[in-house]
Amino acid sequence: MGSGVIRNLGTATLNDVTNNGAFIANNASVTTLGGTINSTGSILISSTGSFTDLFINGAVTLTGNSTLTLQNAARVRGTGTLFNGGAEAETFTIRR
């Protein structure tokens, strides 16, 4: 993925991708993460009232000094295990 903005309005799968821009999962969408997500941009799961799903397919590793934000986290539901990985001194922030 490039340096622009990509919006998920329905269903999207990100599997072994590099993200240099912004990925936004809109309200009531379904997003599945798989493999290694290398992101120097940002990932926003944006629930504004309806349930918004984030599924983790297997063990997913997050790298790239980026941020995964769960907006209105009480309405974000999902399953799976995330690993905050990457090189030493590299972080991936998960916030709500």
Biopython code that builds the backbone (N, CA, C, O; Angstrom):
import numpy as np
from Bio.PDB.StructureBuilder import StructureBuilder

atoms = [
    (1, "MET", "N", (0.847, -1.155, 0.000)),
    (1, "MET", "CA", (0.000, 0.000, 0.000)),
    (1, "MET", "C", (0.902, 1.230, 0.000)),
    (1, "MET", "O", (1.995, 1.193, 0.567)),
    (2, "GLY", "N", (0.472, 2.292, -0.612)),
    (2, "GLY", "CA", (1.283, 3.488, -0.764)),
    (2, "GLY", "C", (1.149, 4.463, 0.376)),
    (2, "GLY", "O", (0.886, 4.075, 1.514)),
    (3, "SER", "N", (1.332, 5.740, 0.064)),
    (3, "SER", "CA", (1.330, 6.760, 1.098)),
    (3, "SER", "C", (0.006, 7.520, 1.173)),
    (3, "SER", "O", (-0.078, 8.517, 1.890)),
    (4, "GLY", "N", (-1.008, 7.088, 0.468)),
    (4, "GLY", "CA", (-2.316, 7.741, 0.504)),
    (4, "GLY", "C", (-3.207, 7.161, 1.586)),
    (4, "GLY", "O", (-2.720, 6.622, 2.581)),
    (5, "VAL", "N", (-4.517, 7.273, 1.388)),
    (5, "VAL", "CA", (-5.505, 6.748, 2.326)),
    (5, "VAL", "C", (-6.296, 5.645, 1.638)),
    (5, "VAL", "O", (-6.806, 5.833, 0.533)),
    (6, "ILE", "N", (-6.397, 4.489, 2.298)),
    (6, "ILE", "CA", (-7.216, 3.386, 1.822)),
    (6, "ILE", "C", (-8.304, 3.164, 2.856)),
    (6, "ILE", "O", (-8.017, 3.018, 4.044)),
    (7, "ARG", "N", (-9.569, 3.138, 2.402)),
    (7, "ARG", "CA", (-10.712, 2.942, 3.301)),
    (7, "ARG", "C", (-11.378, 1.605, 3.021)),
    (7, "ARG", "O", (-11.616, 1.235, 1.872)),
    (8, "ASN", "N", (-11.671, 0.894, 4.094)),
    (8, "ASN", "CA", (-12.461, -0.327, 4.006)),
    (8, "ASN", "C", (-13.904, 0.054, 4.309)),
    (8, "ASN", "O", (-14.233, 0.439, 5.431)),
    (9, "LEU", "N", (-14.758, -0.058, 3.301)),
    (9, "LEU", "CA", (-16.177, 0.264, 3.477)),
    (9, "LEU", "C", (-17.017, -0.988, 3.681)),
    (9, "LEU", "O", (-18.204, -0.892, 3.993)),
    (10, "GLY", "N", (-16.412, -2.169, 3.508)),
    (10, "GLY", "CA", (-17.149, -3.422, 3.643)),
    (10, "GLY", "C", (-16.299, -4.491, 4.291)),
    (10, "GLY", "O", (-16.320, -4.657, 5.510)),
    (11, "THR", "N", (-15.542, -5.225, 3.468)),
    (11, "THR", "CA", (-14.696, -6.315, 3.946)),
    (11, "THR", "C", (-13.320, -6.190, 3.296)),
    (11, "THR", "O", (-13.218, -6.006, 2.083)),
    (12, "ALA", "N", (-12.264, -6.292, 4.103)),
    (12, "ALA", "CA", (-10.896, -6.204, 3.585)),
    (12, "ALA", "C", (-10.002, -7.167, 4.339)),
    (12, "ALA", "O", (-10.202, -7.417, 5.527)),
    (13, "THR", "N", (-9.005, -7.710, 3.633)),
    (13, "THR", "CA", (-7.986, -8.562, 4.237)),
    (13, "THR", "C", (-6.621, -7.966, 3.950)),
    (13, "THR", "O", (-6.275, -7.717, 2.795)),
    (14, "LEU", "N", (-5.845, -7.738, 5.002)),
    (14, "LEU", "CA", (-4.463, -7.282, 4.870)),
    (14, "LEU", "C", (-3.576, -8.431, 5.308)),
    (14, "LEU", "O", (-3.544, -8.784, 6.487)),
    (15, "ASN", "N", (-2.853, -9.016, 4.359)),
    (15, "ASN", "CA", (-2.030, -10.185, 4.641)),
    (15, "ASN", "C", (-0.618, -9.929, 4.128)),
    (15, "ASN", "O", (-0.416, -9.762, 2.926)),
    (16, "ASP", "N", (0.365, -9.897, 5.037)),
    (16, "ASP", "CA", (1.763, -9.644, 4.676)),
    (16, "ASP", "C", (1.884, -8.387, 3.817)),
    (16, "ASP", "O", (2.352, -8.454, 2.681)),
    (17, "VAL", "N", (1.467, -7.250, 4.351)),
    (17, "VAL", "CA", (1.504, -5.997, 3.596)),
    (17, "VAL", "C", (2.440, -4.980, 4.255)),
    (17, "VAL", "O", (2.753, -5.053, 5.444)),
    (18, "THR", "N", (2.865, -4.032, 3.425)),
    (18, "THR", "CA", (3.579, -2.856, 3.895)),
    (18, "THR", "C", (2.684, -1.663, 3.651)),
    (18, "THR", "O", (2.206, -1.453, 2.536)),
    (19, "ASN", "N", (2.456, -0.882, 4.691)),
    (19, "ASN", "CA", (1.564, 0.274, 4.630)),
    (19, "ASN", "C", (2.359, 1.522, 4.984)),
    (19, "ASN", "O", (2.862, 1.655, 6.100)),
    (20, "ASN", "N", (2.466, 2.440, 4.019)),
    (20, "ASN", "CA", (3.163, 3.697, 4.277)),
    (20, "ASN", "C", (2.198, 4.858, 4.431)),
    (20, "ASN", "O", (2.625, 5.984, 4.689)),
    (21, "GLY", "N", (0.911, 4.607, 4.279)),
    (21, "GLY", "CA", (-0.098, 5.654, 4.371)),
    (21, "GLY", "C", (-1.035, 5.399, 5.525)),
    (21, "GLY", "O", (-0.606, 5.016, 6.613)),
    (22, "ALA", "N", (-2.311, 5.612, 5.289)),
    (22, "ALA", "CA", (-3.335, 5.395, 6.310)),
    (22, "ALA", "C", (-4.326, 4.357, 5.809)),
    (22, "ALA", "O", (-4.840, 4.463, 4.695)),
    (23, "PHE", "N", (-4.591, 3.351, 6.639)),
    (23, "PHE", "CA", (-5.658, 2.388, 6.377)),
    (23, "PHE", "C", (-6.747, 2.675, 7.386)),
    (23, "PHE", "O", (-6.492, 2.675, 8.590)),
    (24, "ILE", "N", (-7.974, 2.924, 6.907)),
    (24, "ILE", "CA", (-9.101, 3.233, 7.781)),
    (24, "ILE", "C", (-10.208, 2.222, 7.524)),
    (24, "ILE", "O", (-10.710, 2.110, 6.405)),
    (25, "ALA", "N", (-10.583, 1.490, 8.562)),
    (25, "ALA", "CA", (-11.714, 0.564, 8.487)),
    (25, "ALA", "C", (-12.927, 1.311, 9.018)),
    (25, "ALA", "O", (-13.026, 1.578, 10.216)),
    (26, "ASN", "N", (-13.845, 1.645, 8.126)),
    (26, "ASN", "CA", (-15.022, 2.429, 8.510)),
    (26, "ASN", "C", (-15.976, 1.648, 9.403)),
    (26, "ASN", "O", (-15.889, 0.424, 9.511)),
    (27, "ASN", "N", (-16.879, 2.371, 10.036)),
    (27, "ASN", "CA", (-17.914, 1.812, 10.880)),
    (27, "ASN", "C", (-18.635, 0.658, 10.176)),
    (27, "ASN", "O", (-18.958, 0.756, 8.992)),
    (28, "ALA", "N", (-18.884, -0.421, 10.898)),
    (28, "ALA", "CA", (-19.619, -1.608, 10.432)),
    (28, "ALA", "C", (-18.874, -2.414, 9.383)),
    (28, "ALA", "O", (-19.486, -3.237, 8.703)),
    (29, "SER", "N", (-17.570, -2.204, 9.229)),
    (29, "SER", "CA", (-16.787, -2.982, 8.273)),
    (29, "SER", "C", (-16.172, -4.195, 8.970)),
    (29, "SER", "O", (-16.225, -4.322, 10.193)),
    (30, "VAL", "N", (-15.586, -5.087, 8.158)),
    (30, "VAL", "CA", (-14.893, -6.276, 8.659)),
    (30, "VAL", "C", (-13.477, -6.249, 8.080)),
    (30, "VAL", "O", (-13.297, -6.228, 6.862)),
    (31, "THR", "N", (-12.472, -6.249, 8.967)),
    (31, "THR", "CA", (-11.076, -6.248, 8.530)),
    (31, "THR", "C", (-10.381, -7.461, 9.123)),
    (31, "THR", "O", (-10.511, -7.743, 10.315)),
    (32, "THR", "N", (-9.638, -8.183, 8.278)),
    (32, "THR", "CA", (-8.862, -9.332, 8.724)),
    (32, "THR", "C", (-7.386, -9.032, 8.498)),
    (32, "THR", "O", (-6.991, -8.631, 7.403)),
    (33, "LEU", "N", (-6.564, -9.225, 9.540)),
    (33, "LEU", "CA", (-5.116, -9.079, 9.436)),
    (33, "LEU", "C", (-4.470, -10.448, 9.438)),
    (33, "LEU", "O", (-4.904, -11.338, 10.170)),
    (34, "GLY", "N", (-3.424, -10.633, 8.617)),
    (34, "GLY", "CA", (-2.716, -11.897, 8.572)),
    (34, "GLY", "C", (-1.236, -11.690, 8.309)),
    (34, "GLY", "O", (-0.856, -10.713, 7.664)),
    (35, "GLY", "N", (-0.394, -12.590, 8.796)),
    (35, "GLY", "CA", (1.039, -12.528, 8.533)),
    (35, "GLY", "C", (1.718, -11.392, 9.253)),
    (35, "GLY", "O", (1.484, -11.168, 10.441)),
    (36, "THR", "N", (2.573, -10.662, 8.525)),
    (36, "THR", "CA", (3.293, -9.524, 9.084)),
    (36, "THR", "C", (2.772, -8.247, 8.454)),
    (36, "THR", "O", (2.730, -8.114, 7.231)),
    (37, "ILE", "N", (2.377, -7.310, 9.301)),
    (37, "ILE", "CA", (1.913, -6.006, 8.855)),
    (37, "ILE", "C", (3.021, -5.010, 9.188)),
    (37, "ILE", "O", (3.231, -4.676, 10.353)),
    (38, "ASN", "N", (3.727, -4.540, 8.161)),
    (38, "ASN", "CA", (4.795, -3.564, 8.336)),
    (38, "ASN", "C", (4.219, -2.206, 7.977)),
    (38, "ASN", "O", (3.970, -1.918, 6.807)),
    (39, "SER", "N", (4.007, -1.374, 8.986)),
    (39, "SER", "CA", (3.323, -0.109, 8.761)),
    (39, "SER", "C", (4.117, 1.060, 9.336)),
    (39, "SER", "O", (4.399, 1.114, 10.533)),
    (40, "THR", "N", (4.469, 1.992, 8.454)),
    (40, "THR", "CA", (5.036, 3.256, 8.917)),
    (40, "THR", "C", (3.976, 4.342, 8.860)),
    (40, "THR", "O", (4.223, 5.486, 9.241)),
    (41, "GLY", "N", (2.801, 3.976, 8.383)),
    (41, "GLY", "CA", (1.648, 4.877, 8.353)),
    (41, "GLY", "C", (0.802, 4.647, 9.586)),
    (41, "GLY", "O", (1.325, 4.591, 10.699)),
    (42, "SER", "N", (-0.512, 4.513, 9.395)),
    (42, "SER", "CA", (-1.400, 4.288, 10.533)),
    (42, "SER", "C", (-2.532, 3.353, 10.125)),
    (42, "SER", "O", (-2.887, 3.249, 8.951)),
    (43, "ILE", "N", (-3.084, 2.680, 11.122)),
    (43, "ILE", "CA", (-4.240, 1.808, 10.924)),
    (43, "ILE", "C", (-5.292, 2.239, 11.934)),
    (43, "ILE", "O", (-5.033, 2.275, 13.137)),
    (44, "LEU", "N", (-6.485, 2.566, 11.436)),
    (44, "LEU", "CA", (-7.581, 3.020, 12.299)),
    (44, "LEU", "C", (-8.780, 2.102, 12.087)),
    (44, "LEU", "O", (-9.273, 1.961, 10.967)),
    (45, "ILE", "N", (-9.245, 1.480, 13.165)),
    (45, "ILE", "CA", (-10.484, 0.715, 13.147)),
    (45, "ILE", "C", (-11.517, 1.642, 13.772)),
    (45, "ILE", "O", (-11.509, 1.856, 14.985)),
    (46, "SER", "N", (-12.410, 2.197, 12.945)),
    (46, "SER", "CA", (-13.246, 3.322, 13.342)),
    (46, "SER", "C", (-14.707, 2.927, 13.512)),
    (46, "SER", "O", (-15.496, 2.991, 12.570)),
    (47, "SER", "N", (-15.051, 2.520, 14.722)),
    (47, "SER", "CA", (-16.442, 2.221, 15.030)),
    (47, "SER", "C", (-17.090, 3.483, 15.580)),
    (47, "SER", "O", (-16.593, 4.082, 16.534)),
    (48, "THR", "N", (-18.198, 3.880, 14.973)),
    (48, "THR", "CA", (-18.886, 5.073, 15.453)),
    (48, "THR", "C", (-20.295, 4.758, 15.931)),
    (48, "THR", "O", (-21.120, 5.660, 16.076)),
    (49, "GLY", "N", (-20.577, 3.476, 16.176)),
    (49, "GLY", "CA", (-21.894, 3.105, 16.682)),
    (49, "GLY", "C", (-22.251, 1.662, 16.394)),
    (49, "GLY", "O", (-22.742, 0.959, 17.278)),
    (50, "SER", "N", (-22.016, 1.210, 15.184)),
    (50, "SER", "CA", (-22.275, -0.195, 14.835)),
    (50, "SER", "C", (-21.058, -1.030, 15.203)),
    (50, "SER", "O", (-19.956, -0.497, 15.334)),
    (51, "PHE", "N", (-21.248, -2.333, 15.370)),
    (51, "PHE", "CA", (-20.093, -3.192, 15.602)),
    (51, "PHE", "C", (-19.194, -3.162, 14.383)),
    (51, "PHE", "O", (-19.670, -3.223, 13.249)),
    (52, "THR", "N", (-17.906, -3.068, 14.615)),
    (52, "THR", "CA", (-16.888, -3.067, 13.575)),
    (52, "THR", "C", (-15.928, -4.184, 13.934)),
    (52, "THR", "O", (-15.424, -4.225, 15.056)),
    (53, "ASP", "N", (-15.662, -5.101, 12.993)),
    (53, "ASP", "CA", (-14.922, -6.317, 13.301)),
    (53, "ASP", "C", (-13.465, -6.239, 12.864)),
    (53, "ASP", "O", (-13.149, -5.761, 11.774)),
    (54, "LEU", "N", (-12.577, -6.724, 13.748)),
    (54, "LEU", "CA", (-11.159, -6.872, 13.464)),
    (54, "LEU", "C", (-10.792, -8.307, 13.799)),
    (54, "LEU", "O", (-10.771, -8.689, 14.969)),
    (55, "PHE", "N", (-10.502, -9.106, 12.774)),
    (55, "PHE", "CA", (-10.140, -10.501, 12.967)),
    (55, "PHE", "C", (-8.657, -10.683, 12.698)),
    (55, "PHE", "O", (-8.114, -10.138, 11.737)),
    (56, "ILE", "N", (-8.013, -11.454, 13.554)),
    (56, "ILE", "CA", (-6.597, -11.752, 13.433)),
    (56, "ILE", "C", (-6.490, -13.198, 12.958)),
    (56, "ILE", "O", (-6.868, -14.122, 13.678)),
    (57, "ASN", "N", (-5.971, -13.393, 11.740)),
    (57, "ASN", "CA", (-5.874, -14.711, 11.133)),
    (57, "ASN", "C", (-4.533, -15.335, 11.500)),
    (57, "ASN", "O", (-3.509, -15.004, 10.902)),
    (58, "GLY", "N", (-4.535, -16.234, 12.479)),
    (58, "GLY", "CA", (-3.294, -16.831, 12.958)),
    (58, "GLY", "C", (-2.552, -15.844, 13.842)),
    (58, "GLY", "O", (-3.154, -14.943, 14.426)),
    (59, "ALA", "N", (-1.247, -16.019, 13.935)),
    (59, "ALA", "CA", (-0.412, -15.104, 14.708)),
    (59, "ALA", "C", (0.027, -13.969, 13.792)),
    (59, "ALA", "O", (0.692, -14.210, 12.784)),
    (60, "VAL", "N", (-0.333, -12.746, 14.125)),
    (60, "VAL", "CA", (-0.015, -11.576, 13.307)),
    (60, "VAL", "C", (1.048, -10.753, 14.020)),
    (60, "VAL", "O", (0.946, -10.487, 15.218)),
    (61, "THR", "N", (2.075, -10.351, 13.263)),
    (61, "THR", "CA", (3.146, -9.524, 13.803)),
    (61, "THR", "C", (3.028, -8.121, 13.237)),
    (61, "THR", "O", (2.913, -7.939, 12.025)),
    (62, "LEU", "N", (3.057, -7.124, 14.125)),
    (62, "LEU", "CA", (2.997, -5.720, 13.741)),
    (62, "LEU", "C", (4.396, -5.118, 13.849)),
    (62, "LEU", "O", (5.034, -5.221, 14.897)),
    (63, "THR", "N", (4.877, -4.494, 12.780)),
    (63, "THR", "CA", (6.184, -3.853, 12.787)),
    (63, "THR", "C", (6.082, -2.483, 12.129)),
    (63, "THR", "O", (5.103, -2.196, 11.441)),
    (64, "GLY", "N", (7.094, -1.630, 12.338)),
    (64, "GLY", "CA", (7.191, -0.415, 11.560)),
    (64, "GLY", "C", (7.020, 0.909, 12.277)),
    (64, "GLY", "O", (6.881, 1.935, 11.610)),
    (65, "ASN", "N", (7.022, 0.941, 13.606)),
    (65, "ASN", "CA", (6.883, 2.222, 14.318)),
    (65, "ASN", "C", (5.587, 2.937, 13.973)),
    (65, "ASN", "O", (5.606, 4.131, 13.676)),
    (66, "SER", "N", (4.486, 2.248, 14.006)),
    (66, "SER", "CA", (3.201, 2.804, 13.607)),
    (66, "SER", "C", (2.209, 2.727, 14.757)),
    (66, "SER", "O", (2.567, 2.419, 15.893)),
    (67, "THR", "N", (0.935, 3.019, 14.429)),
    (67, "THR", "CA", (-0.130, 3.014, 15.425)),
    (67, "THR", "C", (-1.346, 2.274, 14.889)),
    (67, "THR", "O", (-1.773, 2.501, 13.757)),
    (68, "LEU", "N", (-1.900, 1.393, 15.706)),
    (68, "LEU", "CA", (-3.192, 0.753, 15.455)),
    (68, "LEU", "C", (-4.158, 1.353, 16.468)),
    (68, "LEU", "O", (-3.993, 1.158, 17.672)),
    (69, "THR", "N", (-5.160, 2.078, 15.991)),
    (69, "THR", "CA", (-6.102, 2.744, 16.881)),
    (69, "THR", "C", (-7.466, 2.084, 16.772)),
    (69, "THR", "O", (-7.985, 1.892, 15.672)),
    (70, "LEU", "N", (-8.047, 1.737, 17.919)),
    (70, "LEU", "CA", (-9.392, 1.177, 17.991)),
    (70, "LEU", "C", (-10.305, 2.290, 18.488)),
    (70, "LEU", "O", (-10.417, 2.515, 19.693)),
    (71, "GLN", "N", (-10.954, 2.984, 17.564)),
    (71, "GLN", "CA", (-11.839, 4.093, 17.925)),
    (71, "GLN", "C", (-13.165, 3.541, 18.407)),
    (71, "GLN", "O", (-13.774, 2.711, 17.732)),
    (72, "ASN", "N", (-13.627, 3.998, 19.585)),
    (72, "ASN", "CA", (-14.832, 3.476, 20.220)),
    (72, "ASN", "C", (-14.661, 1.971, 20.441)),
    (72, "ASN", "O", (-15.475, 1.166, 19.989)),
    (73, "ALA", "N", (-13.591, 1.612, 21.145)),
    (73, "ALA", "CA", (-13.170, 0.219, 21.296)),
    (73, "ALA", "C", (-14.263, -0.701, 21.845)),
    (73, "ALA", "O", (-14.232, -1.904, 21.584)),
    (74, "ALA", "N", (-15.209, -0.174, 22.583)),
    (74, "ALA", "CA", (-16.292, -1.002, 23.118)),
    (74, "ALA", "C", (-17.152, -1.591, 22.002)),
    (74, "ALA", "O", (-17.835, -2.592, 22.217)),
    (75, "ARG", "N", (-17.128, -0.987, 20.818)),
    (75, "ARG", "CA", (-17.918, -1.477, 19.686)),
    (75, "ARG", "C", (-17.057, -2.213, 18.655)),
    (75, "ARG", "O", (-17.562, -2.635, 17.615)),
    (76, "VAL", "N", (-15.753, -2.370, 18.943)),
    (76, "VAL", "CA", (-14.875, -3.152, 18.072)),
    (76, "VAL", "C", (-14.797, -4.547, 18.651)),
    (76, "VAL", "O", (-14.464, -4.724, 19.823)),
    (77, "ARG", "N", (-15.100, -5.525, 17.841)),
    (77, "ARG", "CA", (-15.034, -6.903, 18.321)),
    (77, "ARG", "C", (-14.145, -7.703, 17.382)),
    (77, "ARG", "O", (-13.985, -7.357, 16.211)),
    (78, "GLY", "N", (-13.573, -8.774, 17.909)),
    (78, "GLY", "CA", (-12.704, -9.584, 17.074)),
    (78, "GLY", "C", (-12.071, -10.712, 17.842)),
    (78, "GLY", "O", (-12.346, -10.927, 19.022)),
    (79, "THR", "N", (-11.207, -11.434, 17.138)),
    (79, "THR", "CA", (-10.529, -12.580, 17.720)),
    (79, "THR", "C", (-9.097, -12.622, 17.214)),
    (79, "THR", "O", (-8.783, -12.042, 16.174)),
    (80, "GLY", "N", (-8.220, -13.314, 17.954)),
    (80, "GLY", "CA", (-6.861, -13.562, 17.485)),
    (80, "GLY", "C", (-5.811, -13.004, 18.412)),
    (80, "GLY", "O", (-6.115, -12.439, 19.463)),
    (81, "THR", "N", (-4.533, -13.177, 17.992)),
    (81, "THR", "CA", (-3.381, -12.752, 18.780)),
    (81, "THR", "C", (-2.490, -11.855, 17.944)),
    (81, "THR", "O", (-2.104, -12.214, 16.831)),
    (82, "LEU", "N", (-2.161, -10.684, 18.482)),
    (82, "LEU", "CA", (-1.238, -9.752, 17.836)),
    (82, "LEU", "C", (0.098, -9.795, 18.557)),
    (82, "LEU", "O", (0.144, -9.865, 19.785)),
    (83, "PHE", "N", (1.182, -9.753, 17.798)),
    (83, "PHE", "CA", (2.522, -9.648, 18.362)),
    (83, "PHE", "C", (3.097, -8.304, 17.970)),
    (83, "PHE", "O", (3.087, -7.932, 16.796)),
    (84, "ASN", "N", (3.598, -7.577, 18.954)),
    (84, "ASN", "CA", (4.257, -6.311, 18.701)),
    (84, "ASN", "C", (5.715, -6.639, 18.449)),
    (84, "ASN", "O", (6.496, -6.769, 19.392)),
    (85, "GLY", "N", (6.095, -6.778, 17.167)),
    (85, "GLY", "CA", (7.419, -7.270, 16.826)),
    (85, "GLY", "C", (8.240, -6.274, 16.052)),
    (85, "GLY", "O", (7.908, -5.091, 15.984)),
    (86, "GLY", "N", (9.307, -6.756, 15.474)),
    (86, "GLY", "CA", (10.170, -5.902, 14.678)),
    (86, "GLY", "C", (11.546, -5.801, 15.289)),
    (86, "GLY", "O", (11.884, -6.529, 16.223)),
    (87, "ALA", "N", (12.339, -4.889, 14.754)),
    (87, "ALA", "CA", (13.707, -4.708, 15.199)),
    (87, "ALA", "C", (13.741, -4.097, 16.595)),
    (87, "ALA", "O", (12.758, -3.524, 17.065)),
    (88, "GLU", "N", (14.881, -4.231, 17.239)),
    (88, "GLU", "CA", (15.061, -3.630, 18.557)),
    (88, "GLU", "C", (14.846, -2.123, 18.465)),
    (88, "GLU", "O", (15.271, -1.494, 17.496)),
    (89, "ALA", "N", (14.203, -1.553, 19.444)),
    (89, "ALA", "CA", (13.890, -0.127, 19.540)),
    (89, "ALA", "C", (12.779, 0.286, 18.584)),
    (89, "ALA", "O", (12.485, 1.474, 18.452)),
    (90, "GLU", "N", (12.160, -0.682, 17.918)),
    (90, "GLU", "CA", (11.032, -0.378, 17.032)),
    (90, "GLU", "C", (9.745, -0.662, 17.805)),
    (90, "GLU", "O", (9.633, -1.695, 18.465)),
    (91, "THR", "N", (8.783, 0.241, 17.728)),
    (91, "THR", "CA", (7.528, 0.053, 18.450)),
    (91, "THR", "C", (6.345, 0.102, 17.500)),
    (91, "THR", "O", (6.421, 0.649, 16.399)),
    (92, "PHE", "N", (5.285, -0.468, 17.945)),
    (92, "PHE", "CA", (4.004, -0.395, 17.242)),
    (92, "PHE", "C", (2.984, -0.171, 18.333)),
    (92, "PHE", "O", (2.756, -1.062, 19.151)),
    (93, "THR", "N", (2.371, 0.979, 18.367)),
    (93, "THR", "CA", (1.480, 1.368, 19.448)),
    (93, "THR", "C", (0.052, 0.962, 19.144)),
    (93, "THR", "O", (-0.466, 1.253, 18.066)),
    (94, "ILE", "N", (-0.585, 0.292, 20.091)),
    (94, "ILE", "CA", (-2.000, -0.058, 19.984)),
    (94, "ILE", "C", (-2.729, 0.774, 21.022)),
    (94, "ILE", "O", (-2.437, 0.703, 22.216)),
    (95, "ARG", "N", (-3.689, 1.569, 20.542)),
    (95, "ARG", "CA", (-4.400, 2.443, 21.478)),
    (95, "ARG", "C", (-5.885, 2.443, 21.195)),
    (95, "ARG", "O", (-6.346, 2.041, 20.126)),
    (96, "ARG", "N", (-6.614, 2.909, 22.188)),
    (96, "ARG", "CA", (-8.070, 3.016, 22.033)),
    (96, "ARG", "C", (-8.538, 4.375, 22.442)),
    (96, "ARG", "O", (-9.734, 4.660, 22.383)),
]
sb = StructureBuilder()
sb.init_structure("model")
sb.init_model(0)
sb.init_chain("A")
sb.init_seg("    ")
for serial, (resi, resn, name, xyz) in enumerate(atoms, 1):
    if name == "N":
        sb.init_residue(resn, " ", resi, " ")
    sb.init_atom(name, np.array(xyz, "f"), 0.0, 1.0, " ", f" {name:<3s}", serial, name[0])
structure = sb.get_structure()
